Amino acid sequence: MQQESLARTATDSVAILEKRDSRLIEALKAERVESKIVTMVRTWLKRDLDRETTANSPPVYALSDSAAALLQHSLSHLGPEVDSVQETLAALDILERQIEDTERSLAAASNDAQIQPIVDRLKKEAKAQAVLISKATTLENQIQEVHVEMTAAEQHLKRLQRLRVDGDIDNEQNLRIKTLIERTRETMQQFLERSTINKIERLSGLVTESFRFLLRKKTLVERINIDPITFRIQLIDSRGTLVPKERLSEGEKQLFAIALLWGLGRASTRPLPTIIDTPMGRLDSTHRDHLIDRYFPNASHQVVILSTDTEVDRAFYERLSPAIARAYHLNYSDQNRCTTAEEGYFWKFEMTHAQAGDIQ
């Protein structure tokens, strides 16, 4: 009976210790103690509880308190035969007091000075851990910000690299274009120079041909040279000698000017009208004949001659008549102070007006 009571008391003590250990673990977790320390304390408490459980014998009958009291009462009436049972109950009473003392010791042990340093250390470690966690969070945020900045910098670097590559391509293309332009300019300049030389040579030939065609003195000028750069005109005789322009008479100078214009008109790729104002004022009769017969009918597809009646008289007019399409008289009115153009040459105009006066 005594063993049964001791076993039941030991079981109650183990239950109390388990509740105490559970409260201690929860308190450590609430203080944010490092998990390694919590695990260490849990292991120590479990090992201590295992020693307590091993030291006690298991109950034999597993009687409740009321059943055990009833059994004790029954045994007290059995007489001397149960002395040994009473002794056992006395021993059980002693054990129960020891258990109570142990429970009080355990209750006081929770606030014992030996556990307090551990709790203080746990709190200190928990605070240090919280500081480290805060620093780690800050560092993680900074790392994230740096990572974002680094990603943006990498993208910017890629854009700069693309721009540099595009710039190199553009520079290379611009260089090729510049080189091509320079080569084209040089080629065009050479073409222009050669074309100018060819055209000037052709113009020189046409002016020479026109001047010799109009000139009375065939040996005076053999050819006319025009410099393709300065456009300076030189007259060369049959001996290859330069002919100064001062050697030309006023009429020959006028013929030279007419030949120059005629040569330009012939060198043009387009038909150009020609307007001649008082062309024969300084010419002798031979040169006038040459102009009437050779130049005026052939100067252009359309020729306008502004002359006086002394330049193109009746004889010259009749010689030109096959090539004349229209003739107009420019009549100036002193009264109106203006000039009017009326169809008819000088004598035709006078005859028309005389006939109109007779009719009146």
C-alpha positions as a Python dict, from the first residue, in 0.01 Angstrom:
ca = {
    (1, 'M'): (0, 0, 0),
    (2, 'Q'): (291, 234, 84),
    (3, 'Q'): (455, 169, -256),
    (4, 'E'): (128, 247, -425),
    (5, 'S'): (111, 585, -250),
    (6, 'L'): (473, 670, -333),
    (7, 'A'): (424, 590, -700),
    (8, 'R'): (113, 806, -717),
    (9, 'T'): (297, 1096, -550),
    (10, 'A'): (588, 1064, -795),
    (11, 'T'): (349, 1073, -1088),
    (12, 'D'): (194, 1396, -961),
    (13, 'S'): (540, 1546, -915),
    (14, 'V'): (632, 1465, -1276),
    (15, 'A'): (315, 1633, -1399),
    (16, 'I'): (396, 1947, -1202),
    (17, 'L'): (749, 1954, -1337),
    (18, 'E'): (626, 1915, -1694),
    (19, 'K'): (394, 2217, -1653),
    (20, 'R'): (678, 2423, -1504),
    (21, 'D'): (913, 2328, -1792),
    (22, 'S'): (649, 2422, -2048),
    (23, 'R'): (596, 2765, -1887),
    (24, 'L'): (970, 2827, -1882),
    (25, 'I'): (1009, 2743, -2252),
    (26, 'E'): (718, 2971, -2344),
    (27, 'A'): (869, 3254, -2136),
    (28, 'L'): (1201, 3216, -2320),
    (29, 'K'): (1027, 3229, -2657),
    (30, 'A'): (830, 3537, -2553),
    (31, 'E'): (1160, 3712, -2470),
    (32, 'R'): (1286, 3631, -2824),
    (33, 'V'): (1572, 3422, -2686),
    (34, 'E'): (1791, 3266, -2953),
    (35, 'S'): (1655, 2931, -3066),
    (36, 'K'): (1986, 2760, -2993),
    (37, 'I'): (1964, 2860, -2626),
    (38, 'V'): (1597, 2760, -2603),
    (39, 'T'): (1686, 2418, -2743),
    (40, 'M'): (1969, 2383, -2491),
    (41, 'V'): (1735, 2467, -2197),
    (42, 'R'): (1466, 2230, -2323),
    (43, 'T'): (1721, 1948, -2348),
    (44, 'W'): (1847, 2010, -1992),
    (45, 'L'): (1492, 2014, -1849),
    (46, 'K'): (1397, 1696, -2031),
    (47, 'R'): (1709, 1518, -1907),
    (48, 'D'): (1629, 1628, -1549),
    (49, 'L'): (1267, 1512, -1582),
    (50, 'D'): (1381, 1176, -1717),
    (51, 'R'): (1603, 1125, -1409),
    (52, 'E'): (1309, 1205, -1181),
    (53, 'T'): (1082, 962, -1362),
    (54, 'T'): (1342, 682, -1355),
    (55, 'A'): (1403, 725, -980),
    (56, 'N'): (1037, 653, -891),
    (57, 'S'): (864, 315, -910),
    (58, 'P'): (546, 285, -1112),
    (59, 'P'): (218, 231, -918),
    (60, 'V'): (115, -126, -857),
    (61, 'Y'): (-264, -88, -838),
    (62, 'A'): (-315, 265, -967),
    (63, 'L'): (-570, 343, -688),
    (64, 'S'): (-735, 679, -651),
    (65, 'D'): (-710, 879, -327),
    (66, 'S'): (-1053, 770, -204),
    (67, 'A'): (-983, 407, -286),
    (68, 'A'): (-652, 421, -105),
    (69, 'A'): (-817, 579, 205),
    (70, 'L'): (-1084, 310, 206),
    (71, 'L'): (-819, 42, 184),
    (72, 'Q'): (-631, 197, 478),
    (73, 'H'): (-945, 201, 691),
    (74, 'S'): (-1010, -160, 620),
    (75, 'L'): (-663, -263, 709),
    (76, 'S'): (-681, -82, 1048),
    (77, 'H'): (-956, -321, 1161),
    (78, 'L'): (-774, -634, 1073),
    (79, 'G'): (-577, -641, 1403),
    (80, 'P'): (-219, -747, 1467),
    (81, 'E'): (-205, -922, 1134),
    (82, 'V'): (-176, -601, 959),
    (83, 'D'): (102, -436, 1162),
    (84, 'S'): (330, -465, 872),
    (85, 'V'): (76, -278, 659),
    (86, 'Q'): (62, 8, 911),
    (87, 'E'): (434, 37, 910),
    (88, 'T'): (415, 63, 535),
    (89, 'L'): (156, 339, 557),
    (90, 'A'): (376, 526, 802),
    (91, 'A'): (659, 509, 557),
    (92, 'L'): (424, 632, 288),
    (93, 'D'): (334, 931, 502),
    (94, 'I'): (698, 1016, 538),
    (95, 'L'): (741, 994, 164),
    (96, 'E'): (441, 1220, 107),
    (97, 'R'): (598, 1486, 330),
    (98, 'Q'): (921, 1450, 138),
    (99, 'I'): (728, 1497, -183),
    (100, 'E'): (568, 1813, -51),
    (101, 'D'): (911, 1944, 47),
    (102, 'T'): (1035, 1860, -298),
    (103, 'E'): (742, 2041, -459),
    (104, 'R'): (810, 2352, -252),
    (105, 'S'): (1176, 2333, -349),
    (106, 'L'): (1079, 2304, -711),
    (107, 'A'): (838, 2597, -683),
    (108, 'A'): (1114, 2809, -532),
    (109, 'A'): (1366, 2685, -787),
    (110, 'S'): (1187, 2874, -1065),
    (111, 'N'): (1305, 3204, -910),
    (112, 'D'): (1636, 3073, -789),
    (113, 'A'): (1951, 3287, -834),
    (114, 'Q'): (2110, 3009, -1043),
    (115, 'I'): (1846, 3044, -1321),
    (116, 'Q'): (1837, 3426, -1320),
    (117, 'P'): (2182, 3473, -1482),
    (118, 'I'): (2072, 3240, -1760),
    (119, 'V'): (1751, 3438, -1810),
    (120, 'D'): (1947, 3765, -1809),
    (121, 'R'): (2191, 3627, -2061),
    (122, 'L'): (1901, 3503, -2273),
    (123, 'K'): (1745, 3852, -2266),
    (124, 'K'): (2079, 4011, -2357),
    (125, 'E'): (2128, 3768, -2642),
    (126, 'A'): (1770, 3830, -2757),
    (127, 'K'): (1833, 4207, -2766),
    (128, 'A'): (2159, 4155, -2952),
    (129, 'Q'): (1980, 3925, -3192),
    (130, 'A'): (1709, 4188, -3248),
    (131, 'V'): (1978, 4450, -3322),
    (132, 'L'): (2147, 4211, -3563),
    (133, 'I'): (1815, 4132, -3729),
    (134, 'S'): (1748, 4507, -3768),
    (135, 'K'): (2094, 4560, -3917),
    (136, 'A'): (2045, 4262, -4146),
    (137, 'T'): (1710, 4405, -4262),
    (138, 'T'): (1875, 4743, -4326),
    (139, 'L'): (2158, 4577, -4516),
    (140, 'E'): (1911, 4373, -4719),
    (141, 'N'): (1723, 4692, -4813),
    (142, 'Q'): (2051, 4862, -4903),
    (143, 'I'): (2153, 4559, -5108),
    (144, 'Q'): (1818, 4571, -5285),
    (145, 'E'): (1864, 4943, -5359),
    (146, 'V'): (2217, 4884, -5484),
    (147, 'H'): (2089, 4597, -5696),
    (148, 'V'): (1825, 4827, -5850),
    (149, 'E'): (2089, 5096, -5912),
    (150, 'M'): (2324, 4839, -6058),
    (151, 'T'): (2051, 4709, -6291),
    (152, 'A'): (1976, 5065, -6404),
    (153, 'A'): (2348, 5131, -6452),
    (154, 'E'): (2385, 4812, -6658),
    (155, 'Q'): (2090, 4915, -6878),
    (156, 'H'): (2238, 5266, -6916),
    (157, 'L'): (2575, 5113, -7004),
    (158, 'K'): (2410, 4895, -7267),
    (159, 'R'): (2236, 5201, -7414),
    (160, 'L'): (2567, 5389, -7420),
    (161, 'Q'): (2734, 5092, -7586),
    (162, 'R'): (2458, 5077, -7847),
    (163, 'L'): (2488, 5452, -7900),
    (164, 'R'): (2863, 5419, -7932),
    (165, 'V'): (2827, 5137, -8182),
    (166, 'D'): (2564, 5335, -8372),
    (167, 'G'): (2790, 5640, -8355),
    (168, 'D'): (3085, 5440, -8487),
    (169, 'I'): (2865, 5311, -8768),
    (170, 'D'): (2741, 5663, -8843),
    (171, 'N'): (3095, 5800, -8832),
    (172, 'E'): (3215, 5528, -9062),
    (173, 'Q'): (2923, 5588, -9296),
    (174, 'N'): (2979, 5964, -9281),
    (175, 'L'): (3345, 5908, -9357),
    (176, 'R'): (3253, 5695, -9656),
    (177, 'I'): (3003, 5957, -9770),
    (178, 'K'): (3259, 6233, -9720),
    (179, 'T'): (3518, 6039, -9916),
    (180, 'L'): (3263, 5969, -10187),
    (181, 'I'): (3163, 6336, -10198),
    (182, 'E'): (3526, 6443, -10224),
    (183, 'R'): (3589, 6191, -10500),
    (184, 'T'): (3269, 6300, -10675),
    (185, 'R'): (3369, 6666, -10640),
    (186, 'E'): (3712, 6590, -10782),
    (187, 'T'): (3556, 6388, -11063),
    (188, 'M'): (3301, 6661, -11136),
    (189, 'Q'): (3575, 6922, -11126),
    (190, 'Q'): (3780, 6720, -11373),
    (191, 'F'): (3471, 6664, -11584),
    (192, 'L'): (3388, 7036, -11567),
    (193, 'E'): (3741, 7130, -11664),
    (194, 'R'): (3749, 6883, -11949),
    (195, 'S'): (3397, 6978, -12055),
    (196, 'T'): (3489, 7346, -12035),
    (197, 'I'): (3802, 7287, -12240),
    (198, 'N'): (3604, 7095, -12500),
    (199, 'K'): (3329, 7357, -12511),
    (200, 'I'): (3578, 7643, -12522),
    (201, 'E'): (3765, 7473, -12805),
    (202, 'R'): (3437, 7427, -12992),
    (203, 'L'): (3336, 7789, -12920),
    (204, 'S'): (3678, 7910, -13040),
    (205, 'G'): (3630, 7720, -13364),
    (206, 'L'): (3277, 7858, -13415),
    (207, 'V'): (3382, 8217, -13341),
    (208, 'T'): (3681, 8181, -13575),
    (209, 'E'): (3458, 8041, -13848),
    (210, 'S'): (3199, 8318, -13800),
    (211, 'F'): (3458, 8596, -13793),
    (212, 'R'): (3643, 8472, -14102),
    (213, 'F'): (3304, 8428, -14274),
    (214, 'L'): (3220, 8796, -14217),
    (215, 'L'): (3571, 8941, -14251),
    (216, 'R'): (3691, 9089, -14578),
    (217, 'K'): (4063, 9033, -14503),
    (218, 'K'): (4094, 8654, -14491),
    (219, 'T'): (4460, 8658, -14392),
    (220, 'L'): (4414, 8898, -14102),
    (221, 'V'): (4305, 8632, -13853),
    (222, 'E'): (4372, 8259, -13890),
    (223, 'R'): (4218, 8144, -13564),
    (224, 'I'): (4076, 8274, -13238),
    (225, 'N'): (4185, 8120, -12906),
    (226, 'I'): (3982, 8145, -12582),
    (227, 'D'): (4154, 8053, -12253),
    (228, 'P'): (3930, 7798, -12066),
    (229, 'I'): (4027, 7943, -11725),
    (230, 'T'): (4053, 8321, -11776),
    (231, 'F'): (3838, 8333, -12093),
    (232, 'R'): (4092, 8571, -12243),
    (233, 'I'): (4055, 8597, -12624),
    (234, 'Q'): (4355, 8599, -12854),
    (235, 'L'): (4362, 8659, -13230),
    (236, 'I'): (4626, 8458, -13420),
    (237, 'D'): (4726, 8525, -13780),
    (238, 'S'): (4840, 8276, -14045),
    (239, 'R'): (5200, 8297, -13924),
    (240, 'G'): (5099, 8208, -13568),
    (241, 'T'): (5159, 8560, -13446),
    (242, 'L'): (4937, 8726, -13192),
    (243, 'V'): (4727, 9001, -13351),
    (244, 'P'): (4669, 9296, -13113),
    (245, 'K'): (4312, 9416, -13104),
    (246, 'E'): (4442, 9766, -13172),
    (247, 'R'): (4523, 9654, -13527),
    (248, 'L'): (4156, 9600, -13598),
    (249, 'S'): (3955, 9883, -13746),
    (250, 'E'): (3634, 10000, -13585),
    (251, 'G'): (3433, 9803, -13839),
    (252, 'E'): (3643, 9489, -13784),
    (253, 'K'): (3597, 9526, -13411),
    (254, 'Q'): (3222, 9544, -13465),
    (255, 'L'): (3236, 9236, -13687),
    (256, 'F'): (3441, 9059, -13420),
    (257, 'A'): (3174, 9137, -13158),
    (258, 'I'): (2903, 9012, -13395),
    (259, 'A'): (3107, 8696, -13470),
    (260, 'L'): (3152, 8633, -13096),
    (261, 'L'): (2775, 8653, -13036),
    (262, 'W'): (2710, 8442, -13343),
    (263, 'G'): (2954, 8177, -13222),
    (264, 'L'): (2788, 8169, -12878),
    (265, 'G'): (2448, 8127, -13036),
    (266, 'R'): (2572, 7845, -13258),
    (267, 'A'): (2740, 7671, -12960),
    (268, 'S'): (2417, 7674, -12761),
    (269, 'T'): (2208, 7357, -12763),
    (270, 'R'): (1889, 7564, -12777),
    (271, 'P'): (1770, 7802, -13050),
    (272, 'L'): (1813, 8159, -12927),
    (273, 'P'): (1660, 8471, -13086),
    (274, 'T'): (1906, 8740, -13193),
    (275, 'I'): (1847, 9116, -13163),
    (276, 'I'): (2081, 9348, -13358),
    (277, 'D'): (2076, 9726, -13301),
    (278, 'T'): (2224, 9954, -13569),
    (279, 'P'): (2469, 9691, -13688),
    (280, 'M'): (2623, 9866, -13987),
    (281, 'G'): (2696, 10215, -13868),
    (282, 'R'): (3077, 10176, -13887),
    (283, 'L'): (3106, 9920, -14167),
    (284, 'D'): (3224, 9972, -14518),
    (285, 'S'): (3026, 9853, -14817),
    (286, 'T'): (3196, 9511, -14839),
    (287, 'H'): (3135, 9430, -14476),
    (288, 'R'): (2777, 9553, -14507),
    (289, 'D'): (2727, 9318, -14800),
    (290, 'H'): (2863, 9032, -14593),
    (291, 'L'): (2623, 9108, -14310),
    (292, 'I'): (2324, 9136, -14544),
    (293, 'D'): (2404, 8819, -14739),
    (294, 'R'): (2579, 8598, -14482),
    (295, 'Y'): (2490, 8698, -14126),
    (296, 'F'): (2135, 8833, -14108),
    (297, 'P'): (1968, 8538, -14288),
    (298, 'N'): (2169, 8285, -14083),
    (299, 'A'): (2219, 8444, -13740),
    (300, 'S'): (1931, 8253, -13578),
    (301, 'H'): (1587, 8108, -13638),
    (302, 'Q'): (1449, 8448, -13533),
    (303, 'V'): (1638, 8772, -13593),
    (304, 'V'): (1523, 9124, -13492),
    (305, 'I'): (1713, 9407, -13667),
    (306, 'L'): (1681, 9759, -13533),
    (307, 'S'): (1814, 9978, -13817),
    (308, 'T'): (1782, 10316, -13984),
    (309, 'D'): (1688, 10374, -14343),
    (310, 'T'): (2053, 10455, -14419),
    (311, 'E'): (2172, 10121, -14288),
    (312, 'V'): (1913, 9896, -14449),
    (313, 'D'): (1809, 10093, -14754),
    (314, 'R'): (1580, 9987, -15038),
    (315, 'A'): (1847, 9771, -15201),
    (316, 'F'): (1939, 9590, -14878),
    (317, 'Y'): (1572, 9550, -14787),
    (318, 'E'): (1497, 9382, -15118),
    (319, 'R'): (1796, 9149, -15073),
    (320, 'L'): (1668, 9058, -14726),
    (321, 'S'): (1302, 9035, -14823),
    (322, 'P'): (1303, 8654, -14875),
    (323, 'A'): (1396, 8617, -14507),
    (324, 'I'): (1175, 8899, -14370),
    (325, 'A'): (853, 8791, -14199),
    (326, 'R'): (741, 9128, -14057),
    (327, 'A'): (856, 9489, -14079),
    (328, 'Y'): (755, 9761, -13836),
    (329, 'H'): (814, 10133, -13821),
    (330, 'L'): (875, 10285, -13475),
    (331, 'N'): (701, 10623, -13491),
    (332, 'Y'): (769, 10874, -13214),
    (333, 'S'): (499, 11133, -13144),
    (334, 'D'): (619, 11465, -13004),
    (335, 'Q'): (266, 11551, -12907),
    (336, 'N'): (203, 11227, -12711),
    (337, 'R'): (564, 11178, -12614),
    (338, 'C'): (554, 10808, -12689),
    (339, 'T'): (660, 10561, -12959),
    (340, 'T'): (420, 10336, -13143),
    (341, 'A'): (502, 10041, -13369),
    (342, 'E'): (314, 10034, -13699),
    (343, 'E'): (353, 9772, -13968),
    (344, 'G'): (563, 9872, -14272),
    (345, 'Y'): (922, 9984, -14335),
    (346, 'F'): (1020, 10351, -14387),
    (347, 'W'): (902, 10402, -14742),
    (348, 'K'): (612, 10160, -14708),
    (349, 'F'): (504, 10346, -14394),
    (350, 'E'): (530, 10683, -14575),
    (351, 'M'): (339, 10550, -14875),
    (352, 'T'): (66, 10411, -14652),
    (353, 'H'): (23, 10738, -14470),
    (354, 'A'): (33, 10937, -14799),
    (355, 'Q'): (-239, 10719, -14944),
    (356, 'A'): (-442, 10760, -14629),
    (357, 'G'): (-407, 11141, -14668),
    (358, 'D'): (-522, 11128, -15030),
    (359, 'I'): (-827, 10928, -14929),
    (360, 'Q'): (-910, 11183, -14669),
}
